[in-house]
Amino acid sequence: MEQRCLWESTSPESALTFPVVSSTVESDVVVIGGGITGLSTALHLAERNISVTLLEAGEIAQGGSGRNVGLVNAGAWIPPDDIREVLGNENGERVTRMMGEAPALVFSLIDRHGIRCDATRSGTLHLAHNATGVKDLTRRYQQLSSRGAPVELLNQSQAQQLVGSASVPAALLDKRAGTLNPTAYTRGLARAATTAGARIFTQSGVTGLSRNGSGWRVQTAQGEVKADRVVLATNAYTEDDWNCIKAHFFKAYYFQVASEPLSQNDAQIIFPERQGSWDTKTVLSSIRKDVHDRLLFGTMGSASRKPLAWVRGWVNSQLRFYFPFLRNVKWECNWTGTIGFTPTHTFRIFEPLPGMLAVSGYNGRGVTTGTAVGKGFAHYLATGSQDCLPLPLLQYSPVSNTTLRSAVFENGFTLYHSGQILRVFA
């Protein structure tokens, strides 16, 4: 089993080559971070004829935007009533409504710009793994359906038809959602943004950010960008102390394992309509197929420093639970990405200083949230209106003990998965 990202090697969208910023560039807006949020911001600004420069420290789709599960999720991580408890009635309902609409935004961009990312639009499945999970899904179904969401609570027989597993007592089908190749989607956004007029520079990590009159001066190792306004879109991959986002999330990791393509018979049984899914286990697992009928399992935690025998042990434990009839599955590759978490499991959109926008803490919902936030940022920068933002710009206290939180989460995930390998947990 190789340690590489499947999405990069199977992306229908080719990697684009961008220059390194090596001089002084002037722009209306500078976006720092070339993931989905930054690229959506740049694309929507360029389409409004606002000059925008984007700086990426590595290559496009190198971070979490290209390494995630590729679920085009509707809604936020936690159910609507819980969001209201955290954010208040008005803001909670706003998040639920706008994030419910976010998959349609993603699919519209894919269609409008011809992004080749193997997108499916058959929905997503939230899988109950036991009776407690059924109760959780029933609660979510009641809250979503009461708000008009096109969701369906499936019984065991119906779930087995769509999953191919007899181990799922119920599933929540959300018809708004779907899947894609996240590397390809991110690369497609970069292509579209460039075509619209945005300037993108890669291998151009920011070394400093300072005031330049009423605007901003953004320094890199070889050049600089002067702009009226700045967008911080580095999220979970924020490393530098100058970047205020660093204080507004804590890191968690997510690894995935992909098989070689399944046989034709097995592929017809397992996710025949290609929905992406995740389950209700204490530490969730994601399960989906790619366009070539590879079976993918993922879960919280890092696999980058664990023995391959441990990784195989974990993924085989999940294979036994969900698809015990599969034989001789060969695992092709595994990879790990980084997620930005917040204690409340809700993202943060804020304006740290006049002329500066920031976002953090997508809590594993980056494809849709990043796309929607980027469009909202562009609308706000162009018009001054916050109407297109999934949340209004609010003030937040820094997240405490971020390093400790990350360590506790990672150690807890490792212990839980080790228990699954040893069959202590399902």
N, C-alpha and C positions, 0 to 999 in steps of 0.2 A: 504494500500500500504506500503510495507516494504522498508526500506532504505538499499539496498544491491546491489552488482554488479551481474547482471544476468550471465555474462560470467564466473565468478568464480564457480557459483553453477551448471552450465551446461557444464563445460569443459570436453571433452573426455580425455584430458591428465591429469593424476593425479598430484597433488602437490608433488614435490620431497622434501625430507628432506636433508638439507645441514648443515654442522657443523659451529660453530662460530670459527673464527680464534683466537687461544689462545696461540700462540707461535710465534717464528720468522720463516717466510717462505721466501725462496728465489726463484726468478723467473726471466725469461727474461723480461716479460712484466706484469705489474699490471693494471687491468682495474677496474675503480671505477664506479659502477653503473650497476645493473643487469637487465636493461630493454632490449629492442630489440637491440639497438645500441651496448651495452656492450656485450651481448650474441653473437651477430653476429661477433663482433671483436674476442671474445674468441674462438668461433667455428672455424673461418677461420684461426686464428693463430695456434690452436691446430692441425688442419689438415695439417699445414706446419711443424709440429714437433717443434714448438717454444713453450717453456714452458710459460704458462700464468696462472695467478691467478686473479680471479674476486671477488671483495668485494661488497656486497649489504647490505645497512643499514637495510632494512626490509626483506620481503620475495619476492621470484621471482613472478613477475606479479602483485605485490601489487600496483604499481604506474600506470602512464599513459599508459604504454605498455599493461597492462591487462584491462584497463578501457575505452579504446577508442571505436569508432564506429565499428571498424573492417573492414574498407574499404581498399582494396588493390588498392590504387589509382595510376594511371599513371600520370606523370608530377608533376609540382609544384602547389602551391596555386594560383598563378597569371598566366595569359596566356603568351605564348612565347615572344611576342613583348614587353610586360611589363618587363619580366625578362631581356631582352636585354638592356632595358633602364636603369635598376638598375645595372646590372653586366657588361655591355659591350657586344659587339657582340659575341666574342669568348666564353667567360665564360657563357653568356646567352644561346647560342646554345648548349654548353656542358651540362648544367643543363637539358635543355629540352630533349636532346637525352638520357642521362643516366637515368634520372628519368622516361622517357618513357619506358625504358627497365627494370625498377625495379620490376614491377609485375612479370615478367618472372623469375627474380631471386628468389623472394619469393616463387613462385609456384615450382621452381626447388628444393629449400631446403625442402619444404613440401614433395615432392615426394621422394627425395633422402634419407631423414631421417625418412620417415613414420610418419610425424607429424599429429596427429589426431586433426584437428582443424575445421572441418566442412567447408572446403574451397569450394567456388563456383568460377567459371571462366566464368560467363556469362556477365561480364562487369559491369560498373557503369553508372548511369544516372544522369546528371545535369539537373534539372527541372526548366523551366521558370515558374514564377508565374503570370506574366503579360506581356504587350507589351514591356516594357523596358527590362525585362528578356530575351525575344526572341531576341532582338538586341544584348544583351550581349553574348548569346549562339551562334548567327550567327557569331559574331566576333571571338569567340574562335574556332568555327568550321573551319572558313577560315584559321586561323593561324595554327591550328593543321593539317588539311588536306593538306595544302601546304607543310608541312614537312613530309608527308607520313604516318601520324598516322592513324590507322584504326578506324576512328570515323564516326558517322552517325548522321545527324541532322534530328530528327523525327518531323513530323507534329502532330497536336493534336490527330488525329485518331490513328496514330502509337504509340504515347506516351500513350494513354489511354489503348491500348492493353497490354503494358508492366507494367504500373503503376496501372491501375485499377481506375484511377481518371479522371473525366471530367474537372478538374480544372487546367490541365497542357496544355497550348497552344503549347508548343514545349519542346523537351528534346534532350540533346546531349548524345548519347550512345558512350562510349569508350570501345571497345571490348578487350582491353589489360588487363582490370582490373577485380576485383571481390570482394569477401567478405570472412571473416573468423571469428572465435571466437578468439579474441586477447589474452585472457588469455591462451587458449590452445596453440596458436602459440608460445607465449613467453615461456611457460613451455616446449614445444617441443624443442625449441632452447636450453634451459638449459640442457635437457636430451641429445641432440646431442653433445653439447659442452663437457659435462662430459664424454660421451662415447669416444670422440676423444682425451681426456686426459687433458682437462682444469680442474683446481681446482676452485671450487666455494664455497664461504663462505657467509652465510646469517647472519642477525642480527649482522653485523660487520661494523657498521658505522665508517667512517674515522674521526679521531679527529685532524689529522695534517699531513702535507706533507712537506718534507724538502729534501735538497740535501744530498746525501750519496756518497761522492767522485764524480765520473762522473755519478752516477745513482741517485736513489731515495729511500727514506725511508718513507713508508706510515704507520702511526700509527692508531691503533684502541684502544678501551677501554681495550682490553685483550691481544692484540698481535700486530704484525707488519709484513709488507711485504717489503723486499728489492728487488728492480728490476732495470734493466738498463733503462727501459722506462715506462712511465705511460700514460694511456688514461683516460681522464675525460669524462664520458658518463652519467652524472647525469641530464642534460638538465633541464626540467621544475621543477624537484623535488630537485633542488639545494638549500640548506638552509645555508650551512656553509660559514663563511666569508673567510676561507682559500682558498675556491674554486673560481678561477677566472671566471668560467662560470657565476656566479651570476650576473656579470656586463654586460652580453651580451644577455639578454632577459628580457622581463617583463611577468608576469604571467597573464593568463586568465583561465577561467574555462569553462567546458562543461558538461552539465548534460543530462542524458538520462532517458527515461521512457519506460518500457516494459509492454505489456499487457499479459493477460493469452492467451493461444493458441486460434487462431481464429477458427471458424467453418470451416468445410471442404469446404463448398460453398464459403465463404468469402475468404478463403486462395487461392482458385483457381482463384479468380478475382484479388486480390491484389498481385502485383509482382509475377506473376506465374512463371517467370524464375529466381526469387530471386536476381535480381540486387539490389545493394545498391544504395542509392541516396542522394542528397542534393539539395537545391533549391537556387534561386536567390534573396530571400528576403533580405531586408536591414540587418537583423540579421538572418542568414541562419538557416534552419531546416534540419536535416538529417532524412531519413525515410528508413527503411529496415525491412525485416523479418528475424527471426532466423530459424534454421533448424527444430524447433518444431512449426513453424507458429505463433510465437508471433510477434506482430507488435511493432516496436521500433521507437519512435520519440526522437530526440535529438536537442539541441541548445546551443548556447553560454551562459555562465553564470553558477552560482552555485545554486544548489537546496538544499544544505546541511543545510542551516539555514533558509529556507523559510517554511512557513506552508504548510502542505500537500494539503490544499484546494487551495492554489496558484498554486502548481505544477499540480494538477488535472485540474484547470482552464486553465492553459496554454496548456496542452496536449489535452484537449478536444477542445480548439479553433482550433488547427491544424487538429484534427480529423474531425471537422465540415467542414473545408476548403477543405480538400483533399478527405475524404470518408464520406460524409454526410449520406450515406445509411447504415452505420454500426450502429447497435443498441446494447445497453447494453454491451459495451466493459468494461471489468474489468481490472484495472491497477494493475499489480502484484508487481512491484518494481521500484525504481529509484536510481541512483547513480551519483556521480560527479567525474570528473577527471581534471587534470591540464594540460594546454597547454603552451608551451614556444613560445612567439611571438617576432618578431623583427619589427621595424618601417617600413622596406621595404618589409615585408612578404617573405623574402628569408632567408634560413638557413645560418649559419656561420660555416666554418671549419677552424681551425687555430692552430698554434703551438706557444703557449704563451711563452715557453722557450725551449731551445734545449732538445730533449728527452721527450717532453710532447705534446700530441695531445688533442684537445678539439673540441666539436661541441655543437651548441645551436640553438634554434629557429626553430623547425620544422613546426611551424605555422599550426598544425593540420594534418600533413601528416607523422605521425611517423612510421607506419608499413613499408612502402616501403623505406622511406628516411633512417630510422634507419638501416634497413637491408643492403641497398646499402653502406651507410657510413661505417658500420662495416666491410664489405668486403674490401672496399677501404683502411681503416686504416690498416687492416692486411697485405694487399699487400704492402703498403708503408713501414710498419715496417719491412717486410721481404726483400724487394728489394730496397727501397729508391725511387721507382717510384711513382709518383702521378697519373699515367694514369687511375687507377681504382676509383679514387675519383670523385664524382659528381661535385666538385669544387676544384680548386687548393687551397693550403694553403695560405690564405691571412691575412693581418693585418686589424684589425677593431678597431674603437673607441668604448668605452663602451656606452651602451644605457643610455641615460639621464632620470632622474625622473622615475625610474622603478615603485616605489610604487605609485606615482601619476597616471601614465599611467594605472596601474592595477585597481585602484579605479575608474577612469573615465570610463574605459571599463565596469566594473561590474555594476556601477550605470546606465550607458546607456543601457546595456542589460536588466536590471530589468525594467526600464521605458518602453522600447519597448515591452517587453513581457506582462507587465501590460496592455499596450494599446491593445495588441492582445486579452487578456482576456476580456477586456471591448468592444472589436470589433471596436476599433478606427483604428487599423491596421489589415491587413489580416493575 
